[in-house]
Amino acid sequence: MPHKIDDIDKKILAILYRDGRAPVKEIAKAVFLSAPATATRIERLEKNGIISGYQARINPHAFGFALKAFINLEVAPGEKQEFYDLIRDIPNVISCDSVTGEYSMLIQAFFRDTEELDNFTGLLQRFGRTKTVISFSTPIEHGDFFSHEKKGD
């Protein structure tokens, strides 16, 4: 059963999503609580797995990765573990989801150029068919889904 969170928790999560390094004192001020009460709430959110970690967002373009691709891949059930072992060690891969539909995997990855993408898809094709979509831009990117909930939820 999911942990029950209230509106204050949602505000704390939204602040931490935007800035994982936000000082507790500033968060407390924004949610109208004391710093110790806010710290206790953050610790509870961490303990209950609602906050699963903190990380820096790295700009892939700063490292020459100008191309973002989404690659659908068909993988036979018996080959999934071999595929996971391979894909886990490829630093270009941002995410790999097991999905429903015509393809069984959806991979998001960054590449320096189309040649690097071509080599990567060639590596994947030993597992099955691929279908690649190249992203031109990401005009909307968010995981701050608490600030987008309907009123009353």
N, C-alpha and C positions, 0 to 999 in steps of 0.2 A: 504494500500500500504506500503510495507516495506521501512524503512528509508534507504536512499542512504549512503553508507559508501565508503570511498576511501582507497587507499593503506596504508596511514598513520594510519587511524582508524584500519585497519586490523592488522598492526604491534602492535599497542597499545593493541588490544584485545589478540593477541598471547602472549604478555609479561604478561598481567594480568591473562591470563589463566594459565600460568606456575607458576606465583607467584602473587596472588591477593594482596599481601602486598608490592609489588615493589614500591619504592619511586618515586614520580612524577619526581623528578630531574633525576633519572636514566632512566626512560622511555623517558623523553624529550631528553636526550643525545642520546639514541638509535634511535629515530625517527627524530633527527635533528631539533627540535623545542625548543622554550623557555619553561620553566616550567609552566608559566601562560597559554600559548597557549595549552600545553598538558593537563593541569588541566581542561581547558574549554572544550576540546574535550571529556575527560573522563566524565565530568558532562553531556554533551550532549548525550553521549552514554547511560548513566544511565537514564536520563530524557526520552529518546525515547524508553526505554525498551530493548535496545540491550544488555546492561549489566543488568541482573535481580537481581544480588546480589553477595555476596562474602561469601565463606565458607571455613572452614578448611577441609582437607581430613583426615579422621580418618582411621587408620590401624585396620581393624577388627580382625586381628590375635593378636594384643596387648590385646584384651579382650577375647581371647579364641575362637573366631569364625573362625574355620579352614575350614569350608565347605560352598561354594557358590553354590546355586542352582537356576535354572530357572524353574518355575512351570507354566505350562499351565493349565488353569481352564475354564471349561464350566460353565457359569452363565446365567440363564434365565433372560431376560430383566426385569421382574417384581421383581427380587431379587437383582438387582444391588445396590440399595441404601443400603439395609441391609448389603450386602457384603462390600461396601465402608466404612460403619460405623465400621465394624469389622476390616478390614485390616488397616485402618488409625491408629489404636491404637497399632499395633504390631511392636515393635521397630526393630525386625529382618528384616523387609521388607525395602529394599532399594528403590525399584520402583515397581509400578503396572501400566501396560499399558493396555488399552482397544484396542484389536487387531482384525484383520480380520482373517478369516479362520475357521478351525474346532473348535478351542477354542476361547473364547471371552476375556480372560484375560491372560497377561503374567506377572508373578511376579518374581522379583529378590530378593533373601533374603540370609542372612548369618545365619549359625547354628553352634553350638559347636560340634555336632556329628550327626550321622544318626538317633539316637533315637529322638532327638529334631526335625529333619526334618520330621520323620515319624509322630510324634504328630501333627505337623503343617499341613501336607497334610491331615491327618485325620480330622482336624478341617475344612479344605477347602472342603472336599468331601461332606459335607452337602449341598453344592451349586451345585455340579455336578462332572463330571469326571475330573481327573487330569492326567497330564503327566509331569514327572519330569526329568530334565537333570542336572547332577552334573558337575560343572566346575573343571577341573584339575588345570588350571592356566589361567592367563590373560596376555599373552605375549604382547598384544598391547592394550593400553587404551588411548584414546584421544578424546577431544572435541574441540581441537584447529584446527577446520576444515578450518580456513582461510589460514593457512600456507600450506594447501594441495590443494588449488584451482589451476586450470589450468591457465597458463599465459594468460592474456588478458581478464579474467573474471571480 
